[in-house]
Amino acid sequence: MNRCKIYERMYIAPCNEATDEVHNLIAALTSLYAAILKLLARTIDLCERSTTGRILHALWQPDHIPELERRLDGLEKRVDIEASNCDRLQGTISRSQEAENFRAQLQQLQSLQMSFTLADDRITHLWQRSQASDRTEILVWLSRLPYQDYHNMASKERTPGTAEWILRRTEFKTWESLNQSAILWLHGIRKSMNDFHSRTVLTLAIAGAGKTKLTSKVVDHFRNQADEITIAYFYCDRNDERRREPDSILRSFIKQLSISSDGERLEEPLVRTYDDIKRRGFHTDRLNETDANGLLVQLIHRSPRAVLILDALDECPEQVRETIMETFFFLIESSERVKIFISSRRDGDITYRLKNEFQIGVEETDNESDIGSFISDKIEQDGKKRRKPIREELRKDIIRILNEQSRGM
């Protein structure tokens, strides 16, 4: 602005008869002043908006402010060019002292411009911190459970190279590739096996032990496709009250589905819901079942493909199981793009809800290779502690006997 005032004083004010060069400079200055006012008005408008308004603007118009800044740069260059034209026009006029003053003022302006750049960087940093603070506030309000830690513990306990078989099973591949919503149920071995009974639920029967480790393998499988799908997972635990409540499970699912793949933004349905509760003074700290289900449907619809994974449903009270299964069936009916994976024991209430659904059995031998790998790993670890290594013949006998006795368990 100061530089523009200098241009006005040097080239416009002294001019008794305006030339084409002066007219062009006036036009360039007018355009620049108008753009500056527009940027200031837009900045004030954004600062006066609510948390939701600022986040929605960043979501839907992320390039709006940068576009105005780029326009200002172009107009500023145009002013400089037109001022240079005027300067050349007055080249024959002596400007000795005024020219010196002009150069001094330009140097001061360059210093001010550097200060403005630094201030702009600080404003940008503060804006980003404000957005990050808003995201953190919403996510902490929604759920404090460290779902990632629970998954890391389950994965860490999995013997390397095991659980691969579940991803190769025809049942798993069928469920994963279906062009419709479907449930896959992972549970203990059963002797009788039925054919397909429903289009929505597949049942994968496995050994009674190791379901959590198998679930962690499925989670890792879909996490490796994070660019193509949205995944949410939860590990129930009968020894942790927080991990066996329907509110905790659904809020964790909502939290995970709401975070963008780059972690830089939150999905609009969650932001809108939070802002509404905040405007009411946090009249409630919970999402009721209807609101939670509605949010899940909206978030699933915003994803090209969503996968929900729940481990150890049987470790929740029966009333909680019923609520969660009702939600899952509601999601299946409300969307064509969600896959749901459940692991549990074959408890009566769970089996009753799924008994007429899509079921496929698995042989007892499915876990044999995993058990063999586990036994070999343990023998190798134990052997490192022994003074004398276990003879190879004895090692083979131990593996064979334990495999036979375990019968896939």
C-alpha positions as CSV (number, residue, x, y, z in Angstrom):
1,M,0.0,0.0,0.0
2,N,2.8,2.4,0.9
3,R,4.5,1.7,-2.4
4,C,1.3,2.5,-4.3
5,K,1.0,5.8,-2.4
6,I,4.5,6.7,-3.6
7,Y,3.5,5.8,-7.2
8,E,0.5,8.1,-6.9
9,R,2.6,11.0,-5.5
10,M,5.3,10.7,-8.1
11,Y,3.4,9.9,-11.2
12,I,-0.3,10.8,-10.8
13,A,-0.5,13.9,-8.5
14,P,2.1,16.1,-10.4
15,C,0.5,15.3,-13.8
16,N,-1.4,18.2,-15.3
17,E,-2.4,16.2,-18.4
18,A,-2.9,12.5,-18.0
19,T,-1.1,10.4,-20.5
20,D,-1.9,6.8,-21.5
21,E,0.8,5.6,-19.1
22,V,-0.8,7.5,-16.2
23,H,-4.3,6.1,-17.1
24,N,-2.9,2.6,-17.2
25,L,-1.2,3.1,-13.8
26,I,-4.5,4.4,-12.3
27,A,-6.4,1.4,-13.6
28,A,-3.8,-1.0,-12.2
29,L,-3.8,0.7,-8.8
30,T,-7.6,0.6,-8.7
31,S,-7.7,-3.2,-9.4
32,L,-5.1,-3.8,-6.8
33,Y,-6.9,-1.8,-4.1
34,A,-10.1,-3.6,-4.9
35,A,-8.5,-7.1,-4.6
36,I,-6.8,-6.1,-1.3
37,L,-10.2,-5.0,0.2
38,K,-11.8,-8.3,-1.0
39,L,-9.0,-10.3,0.7
40,L,-9.4,-8.4,3.9
41,A,-13.2,-8.8,3.9
42,R,-12.9,-12.6,3.2
43,T,-10.3,-12.9,6.1
44,I,-12.6,-11.1,8.5
45,D,-15.5,-13.3,7.5
46,L,-13.6,-16.5,8.1
47,C,-12.3,-15.3,11.5
48,E,-15.9,-14.6,12.6
49,R,-17.2,-18.0,11.6
50,S,-17.8,-20.9,14.0
51,T,-15.6,-24.0,14.2
52,T,-17.9,-25.7,11.8
53,G,-17.8,-22.8,9.3
54,R,-14.0,-22.7,9.3
55,I,-13.6,-26.4,8.9
56,L,-16.3,-26.6,6.1
57,H,-14.6,-23.7,4.3
58,A,-11.2,-25.5,4.6
59,L,-12.9,-28.7,3.3
60,W,-14.9,-27.3,0.4
61,Q,-12.8,-24.2,-0.6
62,P,-9.2,-25.0,0.4
63,D,-7.8,-22.9,-2.4
64,H,-10.0,-19.8,-2.0
65,I,-7.5,-17.6,0.1
66,P,-4.4,-18.8,-1.8
67,E,-6.2,-17.9,-5.1
68,L,-6.9,-14.4,-3.8
69,E,-3.2,-14.1,-2.8
70,R,-2.0,-15.2,-6.2
71,R,-4.3,-12.6,-7.8
72,L,-2.8,-9.9,-5.6
73,D,0.7,-11.0,-6.7
74,G,-0.3,-10.6,-10.3
75,L,-1.9,-7.2,-9.8
76,E,1.1,-6.0,-7.8
77,K,3.4,-6.9,-10.7
78,R,1.1,-5.1,-13.1
79,V,1.3,-1.9,-11.0
80,D,5.1,-2.1,-11.0
81,I,5.2,-2.4,-14.8
82,E,2.9,0.6,-15.3
83,A,4.9,2.6,-12.8
84,S,8.1,1.7,-14.7
85,N,6.4,3.0,-17.9
86,C,5.6,6.3,-16.2
87,D,9.1,6.5,-14.9
88,R,10.5,6.1,-18.4
89,L,8.1,8.8,-19.5
90,Q,9.6,11.2,-17.0
91,G,13.1,10.1,-17.7
92,T,14.1,13.6,-18.9
93,I,12.9,15.3,-15.7
94,S,15.4,15.9,-13.0
95,R,14.6,14.0,-9.9
96,S,17.8,14.1,-8.0
97,Q,16.7,14.6,-4.4
98,E,13.2,13.1,-4.9
99,A,14.8,10.1,-6.5
100,E,17.1,9.6,-3.6
101,N,14.1,9.8,-1.2
102,F,12.2,7.4,-3.4
103,R,15.0,4.8,-3.3
104,A,15.2,5.2,0.5
105,Q,11.5,4.6,0.8
106,L,11.6,1.6,-1.5
107,Q,14.3,0.1,0.7
108,Q,12.1,0.7,3.7
109,L,9.2,-0.9,1.9
110,Q,11.3,-4.0,1.0
111,S,12.1,-4.3,4.7
112,L,8.4,-4.0,5.5
113,Q,7.5,-6.5,2.9
114,M,9.9,-9.0,4.5
115,S,8.2,-8.4,7.9
116,F,4.8,-8.9,6.2
117,T,5.9,-12.2,4.8
118,L,7.0,-13.4,8.2
119,A,3.7,-12.2,9.7
120,D,1.8,-14.0,7.0
121,D,3.7,-17.2,7.8
122,R,2.9,-16.8,11.5
123,I,-0.8,-16.3,10.6
124,T,-0.9,-19.4,8.4
125,H,0.8,-21.4,11.2
126,L,-1.8,-20.1,13.8
127,W,-4.6,-21.0,11.4
128,Q,-3.3,-24.5,10.9
129,R,-2.9,-24.9,14.7
130,S,-6.5,-23.7,15.2
131,Q,-7.8,-26.3,12.8
132,A,-5.7,-29.1,14.4
133,S,-7.0,-28.0,17.8
134,D,-10.6,-28.2,16.6
135,R,-10.0,-31.7,15.2
136,T,-8.4,-32.9,18.4
137,E,-11.2,-31.4,20.5
138,I,-13.8,-33.3,18.5
139,L,-11.9,-36.6,18.4
140,V,-11.2,-36.6,22.2
141,W,-14.9,-35.8,22.9
142,L,-16.0,-38.7,20.7
143,S,-13.7,-41.4,22.1
144,R,-10.6,-41.7,24.2
145,L,-10.1,-45.4,23.7
146,P,-6.7,-46.2,22.1
147,Y,-8.0,-48.6,19.5
148,Q,-4.6,-48.6,17.7
149,D,-2.9,-49.8,20.9
150,Y,-5.3,-52.7,21.2
151,H,-4.6,-53.8,17.6
152,N,-0.9,-53.5,18.1
153,M,-1.0,-55.8,21.1
154,A,-3.0,-58.4,19.2
155,S,-0.7,-58.3,16.2
156,K,2.4,-58.4,18.3
157,E,1.3,-61.7,19.9
158,R,0.8,-63.3,16.4
159,T,3.6,-65.7,15.4
160,P,5.2,-64.5,12.2
161,G,3.9,-66.3,9.1
162,T,0.7,-67.5,10.8
163,A,-3.0,-66.7,10.0
164,E,-2.2,-66.4,6.3
165,W,-4.7,-69.2,5.6
166,I,-7.7,-67.1,6.5
167,L,-7.0,-64.7,3.6
168,R,-6.8,-67.6,1.2
169,R,-10.1,-69.2,2.2
170,T,-12.7,-69.2,-0.5
171,E,-15.3,-68.0,2.1
172,F,-13.2,-65.0,2.9
173,K,-12.5,-64.2,-0.8
174,T,-16.2,-64.6,-1.6
175,W,-17.2,-62.2,1.2
176,E,-14.5,-59.7,0.3
177,S,-15.4,-59.6,-3.4
178,L,-19.2,-59.4,-3.1
179,N,-20.6,-56.4,-4.8
180,Q,-23.0,-55.9,-1.9
181,S,-22.9,-55.5,1.9
182,A,-22.3,-58.7,3.8
183,I,-21.2,-60.0,7.2
184,L,-18.5,-62.6,7.8
185,W,-18.7,-64.4,11.1
186,L,-15.6,-66.1,12.5
187,H,-16.2,-68.7,15.3
188,G,-15.2,-72.0,16.7
189,I,-15.1,-75.4,15.0
190,R,-18.3,-77.2,14.5
191,K,-18.9,-80.7,13.1
192,S,-21.9,-80.1,10.9
193,M,-21.7,-77.6,8.0
194,N,-24.5,-76.0,6.0
195,D,-24.5,-74.5,2.6
196,F,-25.4,-70.9,1.7
197,H,-28.6,-69.8,3.3
198,S,-28.5,-66.0,3.0
199,R,-27.0,-63.4,0.8
200,T,-25.8,-61.2,3.7
201,V,-23.9,-63.3,6.2
202,L,-21.0,-65.8,5.8
203,T,-19.9,-67.9,8.7
204,L,-16.3,-69.0,8.9
205,A,-15.8,-71.7,11.6
206,I,-12.3,-71.9,13.1
207,A,-10.5,-73.4,16.1
208,G,-11.7,-72.1,19.5
209,A,-8.4,-70.4,20.2
210,G,-6.6,-67.7,18.3
211,K,-9.6,-65.8,16.9
212,T,-8.2,-62.4,18.1
213,K,-4.9,-63.1,16.3
214,L,-6.8,-64.1,13.1
215,T,-8.9,-60.9,13.5
216,S,-5.7,-58.8,13.7
217,K,-4.5,-60.4,10.5
218,V,-7.7,-59.4,8.8
219,V,-7.3,-55.8,10.1
220,D,-3.7,-55.7,8.7
221,H,-5.0,-57.0,5.4
222,F,-7.5,-54.1,5.0
223,R,-5.2,-51.5,6.5
224,N,-2.8,-52.2,3.6
225,Q,-5.6,-51.1,1.3
226,A,-6.2,-47.8,3.1
227,D,-6.1,-45.8,-0.2
228,E,-9.1,-47.8,-1.5
229,I,-11.2,-48.4,1.6
230,T,-12.2,-46.9,5.0
231,I,-11.6,-49.3,7.9
232,A,-12.7,-49.2,11.5
233,Y,-12.0,-52.0,14.1
234,F,-12.6,-52.7,17.7
235,Y,-11.3,-55.4,20.1
236,C,-13.8,-56.2,22.9
237,D,-12.5,-57.4,26.3
238,R,-14.6,-58.8,29.1
239,N,-12.0,-57.6,31.6
240,D,-12.3,-53.9,30.5
241,E,-15.7,-52.4,31.1
242,R,-15.0,-49.7,28.5
243,R,-14.5,-52.3,25.8
244,R,-17.8,-54.1,26.3
245,E,-20.2,-51.2,26.0
246,P,-22.2,-50.4,22.8
247,D,-21.6,-46.7,23.2
248,S,-17.8,-47.2,23.2
249,I,-17.9,-49.6,20.2
250,L,-20.0,-47.4,18.0
251,R,-18.2,-44.1,18.9
252,S,-14.9,-45.7,18.1
253,F,-16.2,-46.8,14.7
254,I,-17.5,-43.3,14.1
255,K,-14.2,-41.8,15.1
256,Q,-12.2,-44.0,12.7
257,L,-14.5,-43.5,9.8
258,S,-14.5,-39.7,10.3
259,I,-10.7,-39.2,9.9
260,S,-9.5,-38.6,6.4
261,S,-6.8,-40.8,5.0
262,D,-4.2,-38.1,5.4
263,G,-5.4,-37.3,8.9
264,E,-5.8,-33.6,8.0
265,R,-9.5,-33.2,8.2
266,L,-12.7,-34.7,9.6
267,E,-15.8,-35.7,7.7
268,E,-18.6,-33.1,7.7
269,P,-21.4,-35.2,9.4
270,L,-19.3,-35.6,12.6
271,V,-18.3,-31.9,12.6
272,R,-21.9,-30.8,12.2
273,T,-23.1,-33.2,15.0
274,Y,-20.4,-32.0,17.4
275,D,-21.1,-28.3,16.6
276,D,-24.8,-28.8,17.3
277,I,-24.1,-30.4,20.7
278,K,-21.6,-27.7,21.5
279,R,-24.1,-24.9,20.7
280,R,-26.4,-26.5,23.2
281,G,-23.8,-26.3,25.9
282,F,-23.0,-30.1,25.7
283,H,-26.4,-31.0,27.0
284,T,-25.4,-34.6,26.5
285,D,-22.0,-36.3,26.4
286,R,-23.3,-39.4,24.6
287,L,-24.7,-40.2,21.1
288,N,-27.9,-42.1,21.4
289,E,-28.3,-45.2,19.3
290,T,-30.3,-43.6,16.6
291,D,-27.8,-40.7,16.2
292,A,-24.9,-43.1,16.2
293,N,-26.5,-45.3,13.6
294,G,-27.4,-42.3,11.4
295,L,-23.8,-41.0,11.6
296,L,-22.4,-44.4,10.6
297,V,-24.7,-44.6,7.6
298,Q,-23.7,-41.1,6.5
299,L,-20.0,-41.9,6.9
300,I,-20.2,-45.2,5.1
301,H,-22.0,-43.5,2.2
302,R,-19.1,-41.0,1.9
303,S,-16.6,-43.9,1.4
304,P,-16.4,-45.9,-1.8
305,R,-16.0,-49.0,0.4
306,A,-16.1,-49.4,4.2
307,V,-15.1,-52.3,6.4
308,L,-16.1,-52.7,10.1
309,I,-14.2,-55.3,12.1
310,L,-15.3,-56.4,15.6
311,D,-13.4,-59.0,17.7
312,A,-14.7,-61.0,20.6
313,L,-18.4,-60.0,20.5
314,D,-19.1,-62.9,22.9
315,E,-17.1,-61.0,25.6
316,C,-19.8,-58.4,25.8
317,P,-23.1,-58.8,27.9
318,E,-26.0,-60.3,25.9
319,Q,-27.9,-57.0,25.8
320,V,-24.8,-55.3,24.3
321,R,-24.5,-58.1,21.7
322,E,-28.1,-57.6,20.7
323,T,-27.6,-53.8,20.3
324,I,-24.5,-54.2,18.2
325,M,-26.0,-56.9,16.0
326,E,-29.1,-54.8,15.5
327,T,-26.8,-51.9,14.4
328,F,-24.8,-54.2,12.0
329,F,-28.0,-55.5,10.3
330,F,-29.3,-51.9,10.1
331,L,-26.1,-50.9,8.3
332,I,-26.3,-53.9,6.0
333,E,-29.9,-52.9,5.0
334,S,-29.0,-49.2,4.7
335,S,-25.9,-49.4,2.5
336,E,-24.6,-51.5,-0.4
337,R,-20.9,-50.7,0.4
338,V,-20.1,-52.0,3.8
339,K,-18.5,-55.3,4.8
340,I,-18.7,-56.4,8.5
341,F,-16.4,-58.9,10.1
342,I,-17.3,-60.4,13.5
343,S,-15.4,-62.9,15.6
344,S,-16.9,-64.7,18.6
345,R,-17.6,-68.0,20.2
346,R,-20.7,-69.9,19.2
347,D,-22.8,-68.6,22.1
348,G,-26.5,-69.3,21.9
349,D,-27.8,-65.8,21.3
350,I,-25.2,-65.0,18.6
351,T,-25.8,-68.3,16.9
352,Y,-29.6,-67.8,17.1
353,R,-29.3,-64.4,15.2
354,L,-27.2,-66.0,12.5
355,K,-28.5,-69.5,12.3
356,N,-30.6,-68.9,9.2
357,E,-28.0,-66.8,7.5
358,F,-25.2,-67.4,5.0
359,Q,-23.0,-70.1,6.6
360,I,-19.8,-71.9,5.5
361,G,-17.8,-74.4,7.7
362,V,-14.1,-74.8,8.0
363,E,-12.2,-78.0,8.7
364,E,-10.2,-78.7,11.9
365,T,-7.0,-78.8,9.9
366,D,-7.1,-75.1,9.0
367,N,-4.9,-74.2,12.0
368,E,-2.5,-77.1,11.6
369,S,0.2,-75.1,9.8
370,D,-0.2,-72.2,12.3
371,I,0.1,-74.6,15.2
372,G,3.1,-76.2,13.7
373,S,4.7,-72.8,13.2
374,F,3.9,-71.8,16.8
375,I,5.3,-75.0,18.2
376,S,8.5,-74.7,16.1
377,D,8.9,-71.1,17.2
378,K,8.5,-72.0,20.9
379,I,10.9,-74.9,20.6
380,E,13.5,-72.7,18.9
381,Q,13.1,-70.1,21.6
382,D,13.4,-72.7,24.4
383,G,16.4,-74.2,22.7
384,K,18.3,-70.9,23.0
385,K,18.0,-71.2,26.7
386,R,19.4,-74.8,26.8
387,R,23.0,-75.8,27.1
388,K,22.5,-78.6,24.7
389,P,20.2,-78.2,21.6
390,I,17.2,-80.5,21.2
391,R,17.9,-83.4,18.9
392,E,16.2,-83.0,15.5
393,E,14.4,-86.4,15.8
394,L,13.0,-85.4,19.2
395,R,12.0,-82.0,17.9
396,K,10.0,-83.6,15.0
397,D,8.3,-86.0,17.5
398,I,7.3,-83.1,19.8
399,I,5.8,-81.2,16.9
400,R,3.9,-84.3,15.6
401,I,2.5,-85.3,19.0
402,L,1.3,-81.8,19.8
403,N,-0.2,-81.4,16.4
404,E,-2.1,-84.7,16.8
405,Q,-3.3,-83.8,20.3
406,S,-4.3,-80.3,19.4
407,R,-6.6,-81.3,16.5
408,G,-6.6,-77.8,15.1
409,M,-7.2,-76.2,18.5
